[in-house]
Amino acid sequence: MPGRKWQREQMETAILAYQRGEVSIRVGAEQYGINRSTFVAHLKKRGVIMHASGCSGLRGAAHPAWKGGIGYDKDGYIKTYDPAHPWPRKSGYVREHVRVMELHLGRPLTEREAVHHIDSNIRNNALSNLVVLDRSEHARSHRILEAPSRRRDQLGRFA
């Protein structure tokens, strides 16, 4: 049958493209006109390690979706991957401004210290924009900065 030979050639081309990392399963199936579940079945049949199931347990640079260990946390701070840090987050990431200051000081920050962004831009991690403050001083400085924007009731109390 002429159709089967064409399908076989398409399948082989798609599998090779997937193995080289040129296409994902979805894109490969769409691009070569193959049903996605059929494509997955052929990949399994040939023993090709698929990214979704083949990378469970892989961390850091060994993971195929690795982007260099730099990202943003939920508050917008730049985070870098460093599982060897004295107190990284559960994911192994540390906020970059903390690492920059610790490298400058040559020691880890204590529990009582916080790094403050002088210009209030949390993405500006230049050493000239960072200062180490006691945690209470840091909280006080933010209260002073944010006080004009906080709403007050008729008696002048913060709402």
Secondary structure by P-SEA (a helix, b strand, c coil): caaaaaaaaaaaaaaaaaaaccccaaaaaaaacccaaaaaaaaaaacccccccccccccccccccccccccccccccbbbbbcccccccccccccaaaaaaaaaacccccccbbbbcccccccccccccbbbbcaaaaaaaaaaaaccccccccccccc
